[in-house]
Amino acid sequence: MRRTAEEAAETRRALLRAALGVFAERGYAAATLAGIAARAGVTRGAAYHHFDDKATLYLATISELWAEAATPVWGTLDGDGPVVERLRRFLVAFFTALERDATLREVFALSMRSAEGIPELESGLRDKRVMMEGWKRGLMELLAGARLREGISVEAAALAIITSVNGTAATWLACPELFSPAAQAPALAETVLYGLTSP
């Protein structure tokens, strides 16, 4: 029984990895569950055993692989130490992972593609909005313990961090020859924090 459960988990994992590659290369509309199954090296029946349809697989690919790749990055905010130092670790970790972690990079790029107008993906858009609200709340709670520059609210500071992360990622993904997020990570983090926090 244990081996069967392990094999099922391995098959699901293979399908998610294959789906990430196919969706990234072909887009949602052109991708097929059969094509993803073939890339994963499993039968179409096995794919349908784990996922009801292409939309279910697409949404699972983004949510599950994002959680896997991003959890260590968000984990840098945990623990003791000054808030500013924890934020610096987080920003450096994200900008570095963006370039060096293929899974995080590909899932982020996939999540940036518009799913509007595709009814079966509407729940994914709602989930993304909920996730962004969660980011905002979490950062606001953390920033409540920081010394912010005069006139900057914790909400504005949280939004500045979110837009910095998303904006840097969007810029680099659109024009990767422009800069190296990993090489620039410390400077990018320092620039963001300098504009928000007091010494």
Secondary structure, 3 states (H helix, E strand, C coil): CHHHHHHHHHHHHHHHHHHHHHHHHHHHHHCCHHHHHHHHCCCHHHHHHHCCCHHHHHHHHHHHHHHHHHHHHHHHHCCCCCHHHHHHHHHHHHHHHHHHCHHHHHHHHHHHCCCCCCHHHHHHHHHHHHHHHHHHHHHHHHHCCCCECCCCCHHHHHHHHHHHHHHHHHHHHHCCCCCCHHHHHHHHHHHHHHCCECC
